[in-house]
């Protein structure tokens, strides 16, 4: 199984695991992209969601309604799956390493900390770009195959994000979702 196939299988299973009673209240799916132990060779994808009920509960805690709606700090902190996590998804961690190796980007950790920047730095951006593109394609596939819509019961945006929001997050999210579906989120990112 390729890494892209693994991403798709686990993401589809995660979305289908959302209970029907919760699914009708979901308005956004979270694709949180991070690195295992801050190691750029080990990107992970955590899938979660937020509900209208959670949004309403957090309005008073946010600077405004848009922040409560679109900032993941105010969302449910659920984890349907963490793809690529060596403990929770060892097959995904193995597939990810194989995929990065096939891209010609895997390298062993340097023995000396001072060599980290010169060894890891040049490939870290390439690994990140490829992983982000894989997540964009995953999102497109889930929308095109109606996995997202059938799991939630309606089309909802999938937000590809990190802890911070910036223009690259808006562009990735736009590229991943059908036209217009994530406009409210991207407008918030760009005006914030």
N, CA, C and O of each residue as an XYZ file, in Angstrom:
768
protein
N       0.847     -1.172      0.000
C       0.000      0.000      0.000
C       0.896      1.239      0.000
O       1.834      1.332      0.791
N       0.604      2.187     -0.889
C       1.374      3.420     -0.930
C       0.988      4.313      0.240
O      -0.039      4.098      0.884
N       1.810      5.309      0.508
C       1.500      6.233      1.591
C       0.208      6.985      1.293
O      -0.598      7.202      2.197
N      -0.004      7.389      0.027
C      -1.235      8.096     -0.330
C      -2.451      7.185     -0.097
O      -3.486      7.647      0.382
N      -2.328      5.902     -0.433
C      -3.418      4.949     -0.175
C      -3.668      4.814      1.326
O      -4.813      4.735      1.771
N      -2.587      4.788      2.095
C      -2.715      4.685      3.549
C      -3.423      5.919      4.109
O      -4.330      5.798      4.932
N      -3.009      7.103      3.661
C      -3.678      8.336      4.084
C      -5.174      8.243      3.824
O      -5.993      8.517      4.702
N      -5.512      7.853      2.609
C      -6.923      7.803      2.202
C      -7.713      6.797      3.040
O      -8.814      7.101      3.501
N      -7.160      5.615      3.235
C      -7.874      4.576      3.987
C      -8.137      5.020      5.425
O      -9.256      4.881      5.919
N      -7.120      5.552      6.097
C      -7.303      5.971      7.486
C      -8.200      7.197      7.600
O      -9.013      7.284      8.521
N      -8.064      8.143      6.678
C      -8.917      9.335      6.714
C     -10.381      8.964      6.492
O     -11.257      9.458      7.203
N     -10.652      8.109      5.524
C     -12.037      7.694      5.258
C     -12.611      6.962      6.477
O     -13.754      7.205      6.865
N     -11.832      6.079      7.072
C     -12.289      5.355      8.267
C     -12.560      6.328      9.416
O     -13.549      6.183     10.134
N     -11.692      7.308      9.588
C     -11.866      8.301     10.660
C     -13.152      9.095     10.459
O     -13.927      9.276     11.398
N     -13.376      9.564      9.244
C     -14.586     10.356      8.984
C     -15.848      9.516      9.169
O     -16.852     10.001      9.691
N     -15.794      8.277      8.747
C     -16.968      7.402      8.900
C     -17.234      7.034     10.357
O     -18.314      6.543     10.685
N     -16.254      7.268     11.233
C     -16.424      6.940     12.652
C     -17.180      8.027     13.423
O     -17.536      7.819     14.582
N     -17.426      9.168     12.803
C     -18.145     10.240     13.493
C     -19.577      9.774     13.726
O     -20.265      9.412     12.772
N     -20.040      9.775     14.974
C     -21.408      9.324     15.251
C     -22.433     10.194     14.518
O     -22.263     11.409     14.412
N     -23.485      9.571     14.020
C     -24.511     10.285     13.259
C     -25.086     11.460     14.044
O     -25.360     12.513     13.467
N     -25.270     11.294     15.347
C     -25.825     12.376     16.166
C     -24.897     13.594     16.183
O     -25.372     14.729     16.237
N     -23.596     13.375     16.139
C     -22.623     14.476     16.084
C     -22.486     15.015     14.663
O     -22.359     16.223     14.461
N     -22.511     14.119     13.681
C     -22.240     14.496     12.291
C     -23.146     15.610     11.801
O     -22.696     16.492     11.069
N     -24.402     15.589     12.185
C     -25.318     16.626     11.696
C     -24.963     18.011     12.223
O     -25.398     19.011     11.654
N     -24.184     18.090     13.295
C     -23.787     19.367     13.881
C     -22.384     19.811     13.439
O     -21.960     20.919     13.770
N     -21.668     18.970     12.703
C     -20.305     19.282     12.244
C     -20.372     20.332     11.140
O     -21.180     20.225     10.218
N     -19.513     21.349     11.244
C     -19.436     22.363     10.182
C     -18.048     22.464      9.568
O     -17.873     23.143      8.556
N     -17.050     21.796     10.165
C     -15.692     21.849      9.643
C     -14.938     20.588     10.045
O     -15.128     20.049     11.135
N     -14.079     20.131      9.137
C     -13.175     19.020      9.430
C     -11.776     19.598      9.532
O     -11.364     20.414      8.708
N     -11.058     19.168     10.545
C      -9.702     19.640     10.805
C      -8.684     18.623     10.312
O      -8.710     17.458     10.709
N      -7.785     19.077      9.441
C      -6.606     18.308      9.054
C      -5.413     19.080      9.620
O      -4.872     19.975      8.969
N      -5.017     18.722     10.830
C      -3.917     19.393     11.522
C      -2.604     18.728     11.121
O      -2.401     17.539     11.364
N      -1.725     19.500     10.512
C      -0.442     19.000     10.026
C       0.646     19.426     11.009
O       0.783     20.606     11.333
N       1.410     18.454     11.473
C       2.453     18.721     12.459
C       3.626     17.778     12.171
O       3.567     16.969     11.245
N       4.673     17.886     12.958
C       5.817     16.990     12.854
C       5.994     16.240     14.163
O       5.974     16.837     15.240
N       6.165     14.946     14.064
C       6.433     14.108     15.229
C       7.716     14.587     15.905
O       8.769     14.639     15.268
N       7.636     14.933     17.176
C       8.793     15.396     17.954
C       9.554     16.521     17.241
O      10.779     16.590     17.337
N       8.853     17.388     16.537
C       9.453     18.510     15.802
C      10.489     18.066     14.772
O      11.366     18.844     14.397
N      10.393     16.833     14.322
C      11.322     16.298     13.328
C      10.681     16.440     11.950
O       9.677     15.780     11.683
N      11.226     17.280     11.064
C      10.602     17.515      9.762
C      10.585     16.284      8.855
O       9.921     16.296      7.818
N      11.296     15.234      9.225
C      11.249     13.986      8.464
C      10.025     13.156      8.819
O       9.757     12.138      8.181
N       9.275     13.587      9.841
C       8.172     12.785     10.351
C       6.862     13.586     10.439
O       6.328     13.768     11.534
N       6.344     14.061      9.308
C       5.081     14.794      9.358
C       3.914     13.868      9.716
O       3.891     12.695      9.341
N       2.961     14.418     10.441
C       1.755     13.669     10.818
C       0.517     14.464     10.426
O       0.574     15.680     10.240
N      -0.585     13.768     10.307
C      -1.879     14.381     10.013
C      -2.874     13.921     11.071
O      -3.190     12.735     11.168
N      -3.363     14.873     11.864
C      -4.374     14.586     12.879
C      -5.718     15.048     12.342
O      -5.869     16.203     11.944
N      -6.688     14.153     12.331
C      -8.014     14.469     11.801
C      -9.001     14.614     12.952
O      -9.083     13.762     13.837
N      -9.739     15.700     12.918
C     -10.768     15.982     13.905
C     -11.889     16.779     13.256
O     -11.981     16.852     12.031
N     -12.732     17.369     14.077
C     -13.838     18.172     13.552
C     -14.306     19.124     14.639
O     -13.926     19.003     15.804
N     -15.141     20.075     14.229
C     -15.784     20.942     15.213
C     -17.274     21.000     14.910
O     -17.712     20.748     13.788
N     -18.042     21.339     15.947
C     -19.501     21.376     15.824
C     -20.030     22.775     16.093
O     -19.362     23.610     16.702
N     -21.235     23.004     15.626
C     -21.919     24.274     15.887
C     -22.109     24.474     17.393
O     -21.995     25.596     17.886
N     -22.395     23.404     18.119
C     -22.586     23.520     19.569
C     -21.302     23.998     20.243
O     -21.351     24.874     21.107
N     -20.152     23.436     19.861
C     -18.870     23.865     20.435
C     -18.594     25.317     20.059
O     -18.127     26.097     20.890
N     -18.877     25.676     18.828
C     -18.697     27.067     18.393
C     -19.493     28.016     19.294
O     -18.959     29.021     19.764
N     -20.755     27.701     19.532
C     -21.601     28.573     20.373
C     -21.072     28.661     21.805
O     -21.134     29.721     22.429
N     -20.545     27.532     22.331
C     -20.005     27.525     23.698
C     -18.759     28.400     23.844
O     -18.490     28.905     24.933
N     -18.009     28.583     22.782
C     -16.722     29.278     22.906
C     -16.746     30.733     22.446
O     -15.725     31.413     22.538
N     -17.857     31.218     21.966
C     -17.911     32.605     21.474
C     -17.456     33.592     22.539
O     -16.685     34.505     22.242
N     -17.913     33.427     23.759
C     -17.565     34.366     24.836
C     -16.068     34.347     25.165
O     -15.541     35.332     25.682
N     -15.384     33.247     24.872
C     -13.959     33.131     25.174
C     -13.050     33.684     24.075
O     -11.858     33.894     24.299
N     -13.609     33.917     22.901
C     -12.820     34.379     21.755
C     -12.922     35.893     21.602
O     -13.770     36.534     22.224
N     -12.059     36.450     20.777
C     -12.093     37.898     20.535
C     -13.320     38.292     19.717
O     -13.807     39.417     19.828
N     -13.815     37.372     18.902
C     -15.042     37.600     18.138
C     -15.586     36.254     17.654
O     -14.951     35.220     17.860
N     -16.747     36.263     17.019
C     -17.363     35.013     16.567
C     -16.514     34.296     15.528
O     -16.430     33.068     15.540
N     -15.884     35.048     14.628
C     -15.075     34.418     13.588
C     -13.906     33.638     14.190
O     -13.580     32.548     13.719
N     -13.279     34.186     15.221
C     -12.181     33.465     15.859
C     -12.695     32.183     16.515
O     -12.061     31.134     16.404
N     -13.826     32.260     17.189
C     -14.393     31.059     17.818
C     -14.745     30.011     16.767
O     -14.629     28.811     17.015
N     -15.170     30.465     15.602
C     -15.585     29.543     14.549
C     -14.396     28.907     13.830
O     -14.457     27.727     13.485
N     -13.312     29.661     13.594
C     -12.256     29.191     12.703
C     -10.911     28.926     13.361
O     -10.050     28.322     12.722
N     -10.687     29.336     14.576
C      -9.403     29.083     15.229
C      -9.482     27.750     15.959
O     -10.322     27.568     16.840
N      -8.613     26.825     15.597
C      -8.664     25.469     16.172
C      -8.468     25.460     17.687
O      -8.811     24.473     18.338
N      -7.931     26.519     18.256
C      -7.773     26.582     19.716
C      -9.118     26.535     20.431
O      -9.183     26.160     21.601
N     -10.191     26.912     19.739
C     -11.529     26.934     20.332
C     -12.358     25.699     19.945
O     -13.485     25.542     20.414
N     -11.823     24.850     19.119
C     -12.551     23.677     18.637
C     -12.491     22.544     19.653
O     -11.721     22.577     20.613
N     -13.320     21.553     19.411
C     -13.215     20.302     20.159
C     -11.803     19.772     19.934
O     -11.298     19.836     18.813
N     -11.195     19.283     20.912
C      -9.840     18.769     20.745
C      -9.893     17.252     20.566
O      -9.271     16.490     21.307
N     -10.658     16.847     19.558
C     -10.815     15.425     19.289
C      -9.770     14.967     18.271
O      -9.298     15.752     17.448
N      -9.433     13.732     18.341
C      -8.486     13.123     17.414
C      -9.104     11.832     16.903
O      -9.064     10.804     17.579
N      -9.670     11.892     15.721
C     -10.243     10.678     15.142
C      -9.138      9.702     14.758
O      -9.294      8.487     14.879
N      -8.017     10.255     14.291
C      -6.833      9.464     13.974
C      -5.638     10.394     13.885
O      -5.786     11.592     13.644
N      -4.457      9.835     14.081
C      -3.214     10.571     13.873
C      -2.383      9.728     12.907
O      -1.731      8.762     13.303
N      -2.420     10.110     11.652
C      -1.760      9.334     10.603
C      -0.257      9.616     10.625
O       0.175     10.768     10.590
N       0.515      8.554     10.681
C       1.964      8.663     10.703
C       2.563      8.626     12.096
O       3.786      8.620     12.239
N       1.731      8.601     13.122
C       2.228      8.533     14.495
C       2.803      7.129     14.733
O       2.103      6.141     14.512
N       4.059      7.023     15.179
C       4.672      5.707     15.320
C       3.988      4.794     16.338
O       4.098      3.572     16.233
N       3.287      5.360     17.317
C       2.592      4.540     18.309
C       1.182      4.194     17.850
O       0.774      3.035     17.904
N       0.444      5.197     17.401
C      -0.958      4.982     17.023
C      -1.129      4.494     15.594
O      -2.162      3.912     15.263
N      -0.144      4.717     14.746
C      -0.215      4.303     13.346
C       1.160      3.843     12.867
O       1.749      4.475     11.990
N       1.677      2.754     13.429
C       3.018      2.312     13.036
C       3.125      1.967     11.547
O       4.168      2.196     10.934
N       2.048      1.414     10.958
C       2.091      1.119      9.521
C       2.214      2.411      8.717
O       2.927      2.459      7.715
N       1.519      3.450      9.157
C       1.607      4.739      8.486
C       2.982      5.365      8.631
O       3.487      5.977      7.689
N       3.596      5.220      9.802
C       4.942      5.755     10.009
C       5.935      5.061      9.082
O       6.822      5.702      8.517
N       5.780      3.751      8.931
C       6.652      2.996      8.023
C       6.408      3.408      6.577
O       7.355      3.620      5.819
N       5.132      3.521      6.195
C       4.787      3.925      4.820
C       5.283      5.340      4.526
O       5.735      5.628      3.418
N       5.194      6.217      5.522
C       5.669      7.593      5.339
C       7.176      7.611      5.097
O       7.656      8.293      4.192
N       7.915      6.865      5.903
C       9.374      6.831      5.711
C       9.724      6.275      4.335
O      10.621      6.790      3.668
N       9.030      5.238      3.911
C       9.276      4.646      2.581
C       8.977      5.674      1.485
O       9.735      5.803      0.523
N       7.871      6.398      1.640
C       7.471      7.427      0.670
C       8.526      8.538      0.595
O       8.914      8.954     -0.497
N       8.986      9.012      1.748
C      10.006     10.068      1.769
C      11.307      9.542      1.154
O      12.007     10.281      0.461
N      11.631      8.275      1.404
C      12.823      7.669      0.797
C      12.677      7.601     -0.716
O      13.619      7.902     -1.448
N      11.497      7.205     -1.187
C      11.252      7.134     -2.634
C      11.346      8.502     -3.291
O      11.716      8.606     -4.460
N      11.015      9.543     -2.553
C      11.162     10.910     -3.061
C      12.623     11.351     -3.062
O      12.954     12.403     -3.609
N      13.494     10.551     -2.453
C      14.909     10.883     -2.363
C      15.206     11.913     -1.285
O      16.224     12.601     -1.347
N      14.316     12.026     -0.286
C      14.455     13.061      0.733
C      14.795     12.526      2.118
O      15.074     13.312      3.024
N      14.780     11.206      2.305
C      15.084     10.679      3.644
C      16.580     10.784      3.907
O      17.395     10.581      3.007
N      16.922     11.097      5.118
C      18.308     11.139      5.563
C      18.316     10.759      7.029
O      17.359     11.016      7.760
N      19.390     10.156      7.441
C      19.520      9.808      8.855
C      19.831     11.064      9.650
O      20.401     12.023      9.130
N      19.452     11.043     10.908
C      19.709     12.176     11.788
C      21.208     12.357     11.970
O      21.923     11.391     12.238
N      21.689     13.595     11.825
C      23.123     13.822     12.014
C      23.559     13.532     13.454
O      22.808     13.757     14.403
N      24.770     13.037     13.590
C      25.286     12.704     14.919
C      25.542     13.946     15.758
O      25.375     13.922     16.978
N      25.945     15.025     15.108
C      26.257     16.256     15.840
C      25.142     17.286     15.643
O      24.721     17.531     14.513
N      24.663     17.886     16.728
C      23.588     18.877     16.615
C      23.911     20.031     15.670
O      23.010     20.555     15.016
N      25.160     20.432     15.586
C      25.515     21.555     14.719
C      25.376     21.209     13.232
O      25.347     22.103     12.387
N      25.291     19.913     12.915
C      25.108     19.494     11.521
C      23.639     19.404     11.120
O      23.320     19.193      9.950
N      22.756     19.565     12.087
C      21.318     19.420     11.818
C      20.847     20.386     10.728
O      20.152     19.973      9.799
N      21.212     21.655     10.830
C      20.739     22.660      9.874
C      21.235     22.369      8.472
O      20.458     22.454      7.521
N      22.491     22.031      8.319
C      23.017     21.794      6.974
C      22.557     20.461      6.396
O      22.485     20.316      5.175
N      22.251     19.500      7.233
C      21.804     18.198      6.749
C      20.298     18.163      6.549
O      19.816     17.728      5.503
N      19.557     18.620      7.546
C      18.101     18.511      7.523
C      17.450     19.716      6.852
O      16.471     19.569      6.120
N      17.987     20.894      7.097
C      17.379     22.116      6.596
C      16.996     22.099      5.126
O      15.860     22.433      4.790
N      17.918     21.717      4.234
C      17.580     21.760      2.805
C      16.445     20.826      2.392
O      15.700     21.136      1.462
N      16.305     19.691      3.067
C      15.248     18.760      2.667
C      13.954     18.955      3.450
O      12.901     18.492      3.010
N      14.003     19.623      4.586
C      12.801     19.805      5.409
C      11.700     20.509      4.640
O      10.541     20.099      4.706
N      12.041     21.560      3.912
C      11.033     22.296      3.147
C      10.441     21.431      2.040
O       9.252     21.534      1.739
N      11.262     20.584      1.437
C      10.764     19.701      0.377
C       9.833     18.625      0.944
O       8.807     18.307      0.343
N      10.193     18.073      2.091
C       9.321     17.087      2.734
C       7.994     17.743      3.087
O       6.930     17.182      2.827
N       8.061     18.931      3.679
C       6.838     19.659      4.044
C       5.971     19.929      2.822
O       4.762     19.704      2.865
N       6.563     20.402      1.741
C       5.801     20.709      0.528
C       5.134     19.457     -0.033
O       3.971     19.497     -0.432
N       5.868     18.347     -0.063
C       5.291     17.098     -0.572
C       4.180     16.582      0.332
O       3.160     16.097     -0.158
N       4.366     16.681      1.651
C       3.331     16.220      2.587
C       2.081     17.094      2.459
O       0.961     16.585      2.446
N       2.278     18.408      2.366
C       1.125     19.306      2.191
C       0.377     18.963      0.905
O      -0.853     18.930      0.893
N       1.115     18.709     -0.179
C       0.475     18.356     -1.447
C      -0.285     17.032     -1.319
O      -1.370     16.884     -1.883
N       0.276     16.076     -0.588
C      -0.411     14.802     -0.370
C      -1.721     15.017      0.395
O      -2.723     14.360      0.110
N      -1.711     15.933      1.361
C      -2.923     16.230      2.136
C      -3.953     16.988      1.297
O      -5.157     16.787      1.458
N      -3.483     17.853      0.408
C      -4.395     18.534     -0.520
C      -5.066     17.506     -1.415
O      -6.285     17.531     -1.588
N      -4.274     16.599     -1.986
C      -4.839     15.571     -2.863
C      -5.792     14.652     -2.099
O      -6.838     14.264     -2.619
N      -5.430     14.310     -0.874
C      -6.306     13.500     -0.034
C      -7.660     14.176      0.141
O      -8.700     13.536     -0.010
N      -7.649     15.458      0.455
C      -8.892     16.202      0.667
C      -9.727     16.224     -0.606
O     -10.935     15.993     -0.565
N      -9.085     16.500     -1.731
C      -9.805     16.496     -3.021
C     -10.459     15.139     -3.266
O     -11.628     15.061     -3.646
N      -9.688     14.066     -3.044
C     -10.220     12.722     -3.262
C     -11.413     12.441     -2.346
O     -12.413     11.875     -2.787
N     -11.312     12.830     -1.086
C     -12.416     12.601     -0.146
C     -13.664     13.376     -0.553
O     -14.778     12.874     -0.403
N     -13.493     14.587     -1.062
C     -14.643     15.355     -1.566
C     -15.181     14.737     -2.857
O     -16.385     14.520     -2.985
N     -14.286     14.453     -3.820
C     -14.715     13.928     -5.122
C     -15.427     12.587     -5.006
O     -16.374     12.314     -5.744
N     -14.975     11.762     -4.088
C     -15.596     10.445     -3.896
C     -16.750     10.491     -2.904
O     -17.300      9.454     -2.532
N     -17.108     11.678     -2.482
C     -18.229     11.942     -1.570
C     -18.087     11.266     -0.204
O     -19.081     11.040      0.485
N     -16.870     10.951      0.178
C     -16.635     10.361      1.500
C     -16.980     11.386      2.575
O     -17.661     11.074      3.551
N     -16.503     12.612      2.382
C     -16.744     13.674      3.368
C     -18.234     13.957      3.492
O     -18.775     13.976      4.597
N     -18.896     14.175      2.365
C     -20.331     14.489      2.377
C     -21.176     13.378      2.971
O     -22.130     13.646      3.701
N     -20.837     12.133      2.666
C     -21.657     11.040      3.208
C     -21.401     10.842      4.697
O     -22.316     10.460      5.426
N     -20.184     11.091      5.166
C     -19.889     10.936      6.592
C     -20.569     12.019      7.418
O     -21.018     11.758      8.534
N     -20.648     13.234      6.879
C     -21.208     14.368      7.614
C     -22.662     14.621      7.232
O     -23.421     15.188      8.018
N     -23.048     14.208      6.045
C     -24.418     14.423      5.587
C     -24.584     15.689      4.763
O     -25.680     15.999      4.295
N     -23.479     16.421      4.589
C     -23.507     17.653      3.800
C     -22.058     18.025      3.489
O     -21.142     17.565      4.171
N     -21.845     18.846      2.473
C     -20.462     19.286      2.219
C     -20.001     20.250      3.307
O     -20.711     21.197      3.642
N     -18.828     20.012      3.851
C     -18.206     20.914      4.831
C     -16.751     21.104      4.425
O     -16.153     20.210      3.827
N     -16.177     22.267      4.746
C     -14.771     22.467      4.386
C     -13.836     21.623      5.252
O     -14.096     21.363      6.426
N     -12.754     21.214      4.630
C     -11.658     20.562      5.333
C     -10.561     21.616      5.435
O     -10.060     22.099      4.420
N     -10.195     21.965      6.653
C      -9.189     22.987      6.881
C      -7.839     22.315      7.090
O      -7.662     21.556      8.043
N      -6.884     22.591      6.200
C      -5.520     22.078      6.332
C      -4.739     23.138      7.082
O      -4.493     24.220      6.548
N      -4.347     22.846      8.307
C      -3.784     23.901      9.147
C      -2.675     23.412     10.056
O      -2.416     22.216     10.188
N      -2.034     24.385     10.673
C      -1.033     24.184     11.715
C      -1.581     24.922     12.935
O      -2.769     25.241     12.974
N      -0.743     25.195     13.921
C      -1.204     25.965     15.074
C      -1.362     27.439     14.733
O      -2.222     28.116     15.295
N      -0.541     27.939     13.820
C      -0.619     29.331     13.376
C      -1.346     29.377     12.032
O      -1.326     28.415     11.265
N      -1.985     30.513     11.767
C      -2.685     30.711     10.504
C      -1.975     31.786      9.704
O      -1.607     32.828     10.246
N      -1.780     31.536      8.417
C      -1.096     32.478      7.536
C      -1.557     32.195      6.109
O      -2.343     31.277      5.874
N      -1.061     32.990      5.157
C      -1.529     32.903      3.774
C      -1.389     31.499      3.183
O      -2.273     31.044      2.457
N      -0.292     30.815      3.486
C      -0.108     29.463      2.960
C      -1.208     28.505      3.403
O      -1.599     27.621      2.642
N      -1.706     28.669      4.612
C      -2.817     27.845      5.116
C      -4.066     28.119      4.295
O      -4.777     27.189      3.914
N      -4.339     29.393      4.020
C      -5.506     29.761      3.212
C      -5.379     29.173      1.805
O      -6.345     28.619      1.280
N      -4.217     29.286      1.201
C      -4.026     28.769     -0.167
C      -4.188     27.255     -0.221
O      -4.834     26.729     -1.128
N      -3.600     26.549      0.752
C      -3.731     25.088      0.769
C      -5.188     24.664      0.934
O      -5.669     23.753      0.261
N      -5.874     25.345      1.842
C      -7.277     25.006      2.096
C      -8.123     25.288      0.861
O      -9.003     24.493      0.528
N      -7.878     26.395      0.179
C      -8.602     26.695     -1.073
C      -8.338     25.630     -2.128
O      -9.261     25.172     -2.801
N      -7.077     25.238     -2.268
C      -6.708     24.247     -3.276
C      -7.322     22.882     -2.995
O      -7.585     22.115     -3.922
N      -7.549     22.579     -1.735
C      -8.028     21.251     -1.339
C      -9.537     21.088     -1.461
O     -10.019     19.985     -1.721
N     -10.284     22.165     -1.280
C     -11.740     22.090     -1.215
C     -12.387     22.537     -2.521
O     -11.772     23.262     -3.303
N     -13.635     22.104     -2.763
C     -14.348     22.612     -3.933
C     -14.461     24.140     -3.870
O     -14.496     24.710     -2.780
N     -14.516     24.800     -5.021
C     -14.574     26.264     -5.049
C     -15.683     26.814     -4.147
O     -16.831     26.374     -4.203
N     -15.303     27.787     -3.318
C     -16.255     28.482     -2.455
C     -16.528     27.832     -1.114
O     -17.010     28.504     -0.202
N     -16.239     26.550     -0.961
C     -16.617     25.842      0.267
C     -15.880     26.369      1.495
O     -16.443     26.376      2.590
N     -14.645     26.806      1.336
C     -13.853     27.278      2.484
C     -13.684     28.799      2.488
O     -12.812     29.319      3.184
N     -14.500     29.508      1.727
C     -14.338     30.968      1.598
C     -14.420     31.705      2.932
O     -13.659     32.645      3.162
N     -15.320     31.298      3.802
C     -15.462     31.985      5.087
C     -14.179     31.844      5.911
O     -13.726     32.803      6.536
N     -13.604     30.647      5.906
C     -12.352     30.422      6.623
C     -11.212     31.232      6.015
O     -10.495     31.922      6.738
N     -11.035     31.158      4.692
C      -9.908     31.855      4.070
C     -10.036     33.365      4.214
O      -9.027     34.058      4.340
N     -11.250     33.882      4.198
C     -11.435     35.315      4.423
C     -10.992     35.691      5.837
O     -10.362     36.728      6.044
N     -11.328     34.840      6.808
C     -10.911     35.085      8.190
C      -9.383     35.091      8.312
O      -8.814     35.966      8.965
N      -8.722     34.115      7.683
C      -7.262     34.047      7.742
C      -6.669     35.321      7.150
O      -5.746     35.906      7.717
N      -7.198     35.742      6.016
C      -6.609     36.878      5.301
C      -6.901     38.233      5.943
O      -6.176     39.198      5.701
N      -7.931     38.312      6.741
C      -8.219     39.594      7.399
C      -7.710     39.631      8.827
O      -7.694     40.685      9.462
N      -7.288     38.462      9.335
C      -6.832     38.375     10.722
C      -5.454     38.777     10.840
O      -4.900     38.768     11.939
